[in-house]
Amino acid sequence: MAQVNGNYLKLKAGYLFPEIARRVKAFSEANPEAQIIRLGIGDVTEPLPEACRTAMKGAIDEMGTREGFHGYGPEQGYLWLREKIAASDFQARGCQVSAEEIFVSDGSKCDSSNILDILGEGNRIAVTDPVYPVYVDSNVMAGRTGDADDAGRYGGLTYLPITAANGFTAEIPTEKVDLIYLCFPNNPTGAVATKAQLQAWVDYARANDALILFDAAYEAFIQDPELPHSIYEIEGARECAIEFRSFSKNAGFTGTRCALTVVPRGLMGTAANGERVELWALWNRRQCTKFNGVSYIVQRGAEAVYSVEGQAQVQALVAFYMQNAAIIRRELTAAGIQVYGGEQAPYVWLKTPENMDSWGFFDHLLGKAHVVGTPGSGFGAAGEGYFRLSAFNSRENVQEAMGRIRAL
């Protein structure tokens, strides 16, 4: 009989969002008349930008001709897209990132998990708490942790609490770690990091020969021009950081799938024998072996994001969702609920009222207001007593949901 990967058996429960879906499904079946508004999972709702749709339609027509047909593309992504990304997203902000260092993929969720393929099992790993569950669960699945304790914390991981007391920005660890997962703007809390705060992380990583895995999936939602959008805006970051980005939230590609990872040339890791090894070469080898690239049609759609029309349309989408976040913040505050985030990110992080636990508040909100959010404890033990609401929905639904919550 085939043996299973026993590391999967260490996972405490189903992945957070399928568990939410299970509870919502059960409620919906028991209450078919309920009009449920979903502000839980961070999935966008507004249509793809017209510039992207037009480009993708043109690409489909190309694929219908012998001259314009494209089969397997480069595993790293087409050069014309990578050059646009490098110039617009990085070089325009003073970051020394070249097209060669950009790898186009089908999702930053995938890349932040797959990056473990090129990293050794003996690394000491630091994650924030609360944290995007994929960072923890992918390490559990890969055998990089011990078992979970009663609070859900896994042995072998260094947890860095992010709380209201520290502004939801983790403090530098007092012990030496090798891998550090950072996400700014933060999922789930909506917090952001200043250049000074990121510089402290980069300085720590360089001093301790550590690697920062920096998730910038929500950078487009930053409103303050003084805040960094990329880790590579920080001096020395090319020596110690890999960055993940996505078209999912800013351009509505959640159902279309396109993202990117930046691995700087010259970024080094250490082999078991002490030899220094370039991570770019390992990631390139991994992608060429296990990945056949993003479709030509989708990459043409992503390229259109950088057109004049595309930039205007993406900015309008971002502004729309940030207006939703402002409504959520305003209405929750008026209801006497303590709120955080929602100013530089599409997530509002709130303190559950009346000392209610996170899943209890989830069930209360679903049962009484027919509104779905995300329990903070699903992001880690330090998330207990908090709750996340997403600004990704229609204006009508956001306003209706806030009216229902205020009525409670």
N, C-alpha and C positions, 0 to 999 in steps of 0.2 A: 504493500500500500504506500502511496506517495506521502511523504512527510510534509507537513505545512511549516511555514515560517512561524516559529513559536513567538517571535517578537510581537506579532499582531495580537496575540492572546494577552499581552500585557496592557493593551489599550483599555482604559477604564470603561468606556462606553462608546456608543456610536458617535461618529463625527458630529460636532455641534449642530450644523445646519440640517443634516438629515434628521436629527432628533427633533429639531423644531418642526420640520415638515411633517414628521410622524404625529406630533401632538396636534398640529393644526388640522391635519387630515381627520384625526379621530373626532376633534371638536366639530369640524364641518359636517361630518357624516351624522353626528348626533344632533346638530342644529342646522339643517339645510337652509333655513331661512336667513341665517346670519350673513350680513354683508361684511366680509373680512377685509381689512386693509392691512397690507403687509409692509412694515417698516423695519423688517428684521434683516434678512440677507442683503448684502450690498450689491444688489443687481439693479442696473439702470433700467429706465422705463421709456425714455424719449427716443424717437427714431434716429437712425444713423444720419450723420450730416449729409446734406445733399451732394457736396463735393465728393465724399467717399462713395456714395451710391453711384454717381455718374461715372467715376473712375472704374468701379467694379463692373458696371455694365459694359463699359468699353473693353475691359479686359476679357469679359466673357465672349464678346464679339471677336476679339483677337483669337481666342482659343478655338473659335469655329472656322479658322482658316489654316491652311497648311503653313503659310508664311508666319503667322502670328502665334501658332500653337507652342505651348511651353510644357515640357515634361518635367522630369526631376530638375529642381533648381538647386542652387548652392545651399548646402546645409546651414551656412552661416547667415543666409538671407541675401537677396539681390543687392549688389553694390549700390545701385541708384537709390534704394531706400536707406541703406546704412549711411550713405553720405549725407542725405537729408537730415537724418536723426543726429548725426555727429555735429553738423553745422548749426542746426536750429536748437536742439535741446542742450547741447554741451558747450560747443565753441562760442556760441553767442553769449554765454554766461561766464566766459573766461576759463572754461574747463579744457584741459589738454586731453581730449578724447578723440581718437581717430576712428574712421569707418572700420578699419581692420579689427578694432577692439570691441565692436558691437556684434552681438549674435542675436538675430531675430528668431523668435520662438512663438509657440502657441499659447503662452501664458506665464506670467511671473510666478503664479502658484506652482506650476510645474517646475520652473527653473529653480525656485528656492528649495524645492525638494530634491531635484535631480543633482544639484551642486554637490550633494553628499557623495555622489559616485566618485568624485576625484579627491575626496578628503579622507584622511585616515581615521581608523576607529578609535584611536587613543586620545583624540582631542578632548580637552575640557571645554564644555559648551556653556555659554551664558545666554539666557533669554530673560526678557522682561516678564513681569507678572502683574497684570494680565497681559496676554500675548495672543497674536494671531495663531490659532491652534495648529496650523500646518507646520510651523517651525518645530513644535514639540513632537507632534505625532509622526512626522517623517523621520525624526531621529529615533523614536521608539521603534518604528517599523524596520529601521536599518540596524537595530541592535546596538545603538549608541547609548542606551540608558539602562538603569536598573528598573525594578518594579516601582509602582506608584504607592505612595503612602495614603493614609485616610483622607488627606486634604487634596489628593490628586497630583501631588508633586512627585516627579520621577527621580529616583536615585541617579547620580551621575551628572545631573544638570545643576548649574548655578542659577538660582532665581534672583532676579533683581526687581524688587517691588517698585511699582510706580503708583503713587497715591496722590491725593490732594495735597498732602504735606510737602511733597517734593515737586509739585507742579506737573505730575505725571511724566517726568523725565527721569530715567533711571540714574542712580548714582554710580560712579565708577567703582568696579568691584575691588575689594581689598585683597583678594587672592588672585593669583595668576590664572587666566583662562586663555584658551587658544582660538576659539570661535565665538563671535559676538553677533547676535541677531539684533539689528536695530531697524525700526520702522517709523519714519517721519514723513509727512504727518502721520500720527500714530493710529493704527487700527488695533484696539477699538476706541481709545479714549479721545481721539481728535486732537491730541496735544502736538505741538511742534517743537523743534529744537533750534536754538540760535547758532550762529557760527561759532561763538565761544564754546558752547556746550559740545558741538560736534568736534571742535578742535581738541577738546580734552579727551574725547574718545580716540581720535586719531593719534594723539600723543601717547595715550596708554597702549594702543595697539602696536605702535612702532617700538615703544620701550620694551614690550613683552613679546615681540615677534608674533603677535596675534593677527587674526584675519576678521575684518568686519564684513558681515553680509547685510547690506543696506537696502531695504525695501522702500523705494520711492514711488510706489504705485499711485499715491494721491498727491504728488507734488504740484499738479496743475491747479489744485484747489487753494494753494497758498495765496493769500491776499496781500500780506505785508511784504513790500519790496525789499525789506532788510533781511528777510529770512532766506536761508539757502534752500535751493531746490534739489541740489545734488551733493553727495558726499565729496565729489571732486572739486567743489568750490573751496574745499578746505586744504590748506597746505599740508603736503605729505600723504594725502589720502590714496594717491596712486600706488603707494608702496604697501598698502595694508587693507584695501577695500575692493569688494565686488558689489556692483549696484544692479538692482532689478527694477525694471519699469514696465508699464503696461499701457495699451491703448483702450483698455476695457472701460475705465471710468470716465476719462476725459472725452473720448470720442465714441463711447457707446458700443465698444467691441466685445462686450461680455459674451454675446452669442456668435460672434464672428471670429474671435480668437487671434490676437496678435500682441506680442510683447517683445521685450528685449532684455538682454543681460550684457553688462559691460565688464569685461575682464581686461585690465590694462596689461600691455606688454611689459615684461620685467617684473610683474608681481610674482613673488616666489613663495614656495612652500618647502617643507623639509621631508625627505624620504626617511625611511626607518634607519638607514645607514648614515644619516646625517647629511647626505648630499642635498644641495639646493636644486629645486626643480621649478620651472616656470609653469604657473597654473594655466596661463593662456593655452599652452600647447596641450595640456591634459584635457581642458574643456573642449578645445577644438577636436581632439581625438574622440572624446565622448560623443559629441554631437554628430560627427561624421559616422560613427558606428551605430548610434541608437536613435537618430532623428533624421527624417527625410525633408525637413524644412517646412515652412508655411507656404500655403498655396500661392501661386502667382497672382490670382485674382484678389486675394485678401491683401497681399503686399501692395498691390496697386491702390487699393482702398486706403491703406495706411499711409502711403506716399502722399495721397491727396490731403491728408491732415495738414501738411506743410505748405499747401498752396495758400494764396491770399484768401480765397473764399473759404477754404478749409479752416484756416486759423480763426477767422471771424465766427464761423459756425461752431467750432469747438469752444471758443470763449463764451459764446452765448449759452451753450449747454452747461458749462461750468457755472456761469452766473445764475442760471435757472436753479440748479441744485443748491447753490449757496443761499439763494433767496428762500428756498424751502427750509434749509437749516436755520436761517434767521427766524423764520416763523415758528419752528419747533422750539427754539431757545426762548423766544418771547412768550409763547403760550405756556410752556412748562414753568417758566419763572413766575408768570402771573398766577399759576396754580399753586405756587408755594413750594415747588420742587427745585432742589439744588442741581444746577446743570453745569457741565464743562464741555469744552470742545465746540464744534459747530461754527467756529469763526475762521479757521484756516483749513478746515476739513469737512467732508460731507457727513460726519458722524457726530451725534450729540450723546454724551456720556452723562448719565444722571444718577443721582443717589436715590435709591428706592425709598419711598415714603414710609413712615411709621415703622421703621426697622424691619420691613418685610424682606425676606430673602429673595434672591434673584429669580429662581424658578417659581416661587410663590407669586411674585409680582408679574411674571410672564403669564401664569395661569389666570391671575386676577384681571390683567389687561385684556387677555383673550376672551375670558368668560363674560366680563362686564361691559367692555367697550368694543370688543371684536377687533382689536388692534394687535398686530404681531410685532414684537421687538425681539431683542437678543439678550438673554440673561448674562450678566457680567461674569458669573461663576463659570460659564462655559469657556471663558478666555483664561481661566486660571484662578487659583485660590484667592489671590488678592482682589479679584473682581467680584467676590461675593458682596452683596449689598449694593451693587451697581447694575446698570441696565443700559444697553445701547439702542438708540433709534437712528435709523438711516434716513437721509434726506432724498434718497433715490425713489421718487414716486411722482405722480402727477400733482399739480398744485391743488386741484380739487380734493384729491385723497388726503394730502397732507393737512389741509385746512379742516376737512371733515374729521380726521383722526384726532387732531388737537381739540376740536370741539367736544368730541366724545370723552377724551381724557379729562378735560377741564370739568365736564359734567359729573365726573366721579367725585 
